């Protein structure tokens, strides 16, 4: 398969430097919640507060007739928050770690990768308030929710691929951080976080579903909100798209790797 060598090397390096990744993730989480009274609880409370605000606005003020809209919204928010926070968090990782590159012998993509893993920890912590909301609404936890790892794979592939592309672009073009803010805002409304695909014009659906995050959000929502496992065909299509984005990200990063030192 296309890019198998790049991805296999990526997985091998990730395993080889797993101890460094563990230390980096731990350091990042400690730094993030340093001097915070609630500490890791913020990982659960932040998405919960955002969900409550949006649920009130859309379910009551804007009169969305969807049943248990809070669960519908929460299941869409979690993958999006992971994607958004990781891609934006990885923007400046190469510049921020420039001084370490000459002293620590690790692949340079380990730096953005550590952000992806630390945000994955936050993702799992954010599942706790989702489950609490579901139980509070009397929905229970569907058996299909055990299929979560299936969704995590394309979500991780796509997020890391885009993060590597943004990290490389930010080394050579400092305006990238401003452009990314605009792009992410547009992508937010093109992902089914606040709505379902049934609310979109039919002509638009084939285009927006090319975005792997669209599929990731739908599949997670299907498991937790509808209690259904992903359709095999649509899942494989989404996984393939995410895999290709990861391959492109790794290829671009590898080509630019040796030039970083001249720009940071």
N, C-alpha and C positions, 0 to 999 in steps of 0.2 A: 504493500500500500504506500501511496505517496507520503513521504516524510517519515516513514517508519524509523529510519536511522536517527533522525533528529529527536523524535519523541522518546525512543528507547534510551538514547544518551541522556536526555532530560530526566527520565525516571531513574536511571542509574546514578546520575549525579545527585539527584534529590535524596536518594537512599544513602549514598556515600557520605553526604554532608548533613545527615539527619540530626546529628548532635548539635552542629552549628545552628541548624534551623530551629531546633528546640530552644536553644539558648536565646536566639534572636527573637523568637516569638514571645518567650517569657519576658525578655527585656522590653519589648514593644508594649506588651499588655501592662506591665508594671509602670512604664513611663506614661501610658495613656491615662491610668487611673491614680497616678501619684497625687497625694494630698486631697484625694476625693473621699468624702465621708462615706458615701455609699459604695464606692469601689466598683466591683464587677456587677453590682445590681443595676448600674446604669445601662449595661448591655441589654438588660431585660426591660427596664423602665422606659428607655428612649423610644424603641419601636412601639411599645404599648401606648405611650402618650400620643405619638404621632397617629397611630391607628384610631384612638379614641376621638381625636380632633377631626380627622378626615371622615370617620364614620358618622359623627354628628352632623357634619356639613352635608355629606352626600345622602345619608339615609333619612335625615329629617328636614334640613333646610331646603335641599334640592329635591326632596321627595323621591329618592330611589326606592322602588318597590321590591328590591331584592331581599329575600329572606336571609336573616343572620348576615347582614352586609359586613359586620365587623370581622367575621371569620373570612369572608370572601376577600376583603381588603387586606387583612393581615397576611394571608397566604401569598398575595401578590407582592406585598411590600418587602418581605424578608429576602427573597432572591434579588430584588432590585437594590435594596440597601447594601447587600454584599457586593454586588457588581459595581455599584456607584462608588462606594467607599474604598474599594480595592483599587479600581482604575485611577481614581484621583489621588489616592494615597501613594501609588507607585510612581507618579509623575516625576517627583524629584529625588527618587532613591539613588540614582546613579551619581548625581551631583553631590548629594548629602553624604555619600559613602566614598567619595573620591580619594580621601586621605587613607582609607582602609585598603584600597585596591593594591597599593604598593607593599602593604605589610601582611595582608591576609591572603593566602593562596586558596581562593574559592572561586568558582564560576561567578561571573558578575550578575547573572540572572538570579542568583540566590538572594540578592538584596530585595528586588521586588517580590520574589517568591515568598519571602518571610512575611511580607505584608498580607499576601493572599492567605497564608496559613493562619496568621493571627486574627484576621477578619473571619475566617472560617470558625474559629473558636467562638467569636461573638455571635455568629450565625446560630450555632448550636445553643448558646445561652438564650438567644431570642426565641427559640422554640418553646421555652418554658412558659412565657406569658401567652403564647398562642394556644398551647394545650389548656392553660387555665381558663382562657376566654371560651374555648370550645366546651369545656366541662361546665362552666358557669351558664352557658346557653342551653345546656342539656343535650348537646350533640354527641358527646362521647368521642373517643378516638378511633377512627376507622381502621380496619385491618390493613387497608391499602397503604396507610401511612408508613408501614414497614418497608415500603419500596423507596423510601427517601434516598438511599444511596444511588439509585438509578438516576435521580435528578441531579444529584451533586456532581456527578462525573461531567456531563456537558456544561454545567454551570461553572465548574472549576476550569475546564479546558478553555472555554470561551473567555472567561474573565482574565485568566493568565495571559492568553494570546493578545487580547486588546491591551492589557496592562504593559506588556513588553513593547508593543508598538508605540504606546504613548510615552513610555520611559525613554525609548530611543529618540523619538521625535523631540522630546523636551531637552535632550542634550544638545542637539544641533539647532533647534529653533525655540527660543525662550518664549515666544508668543503661544506656544502649544498649550500652556496652562490656561490661557484665556479662551482659546478656541475650544478646548475640551469642556469647559463649563457650559458653553453654548450647545455643543454636540450632545452632552449628557442630558441637558434640559429637554432637547428635542426628542431624544431616545426615550425619555421618561413617558412622554405622552404617546409615543408609538409602541409602547409596551402595555399589555393589558393589566396594569396595576389597579386602576380605578374602574375598569370596565371589562366586559367580556367581548369576545370576537363578534357575537351576535349584534352588538351595538354599532359595529363598523359598517360602512358601505361595502357591498359585496365585491366591487371592483378593487377595493383597497386591500382586502384580506390576503390575496396571494403574494402581495409585495411585503407587507409587514411581517408575515410569518417566515420570511427568509431570515429574519433576525433570530438567532438561536435563543436569545433571552425571552423572546415571545413564547417559544415552546417550553422553555424551562418554567416560566411562571404558570403557564396553562397546565403543565403536567403536575407541578406541586399543588396547585389549586385543585386539580382533579382528584389527587390522593386525599387531601385533607378536607376539602369542602364538599366534594361529590362522592368521595369514597370509592374512586375508580382508578385502576392502574392505567398507565399511559398506553395508548394504542401503539402496537409494535412498529408499524410502518412509520408513523409520525415521529416516534422516539428515535428510531434508527436514522432517519433523515436529519433530525436535530443533532444527534450525537456526531454524525458525519460532518455537519456544518461547523460544529464547535471544534472538532478535531482539526479541520482544515485551517480554522482561524489560529489555533495553537501552533500548527506547523508554520504558518506564515509569520507569526510572531517570533518563533524560535529562529527561523531562517534570517529574518531581518536583523534580529538582535545579534546573531552570530556574525553576520556580515559587517555590522557596525562596531562590534566588540573592540577591535584593535584601535579604532579611531577615537574612542572615548577620551583617552588621556590628553588628546590635543584640544579638547573643547571644554573639559571640566576644570 
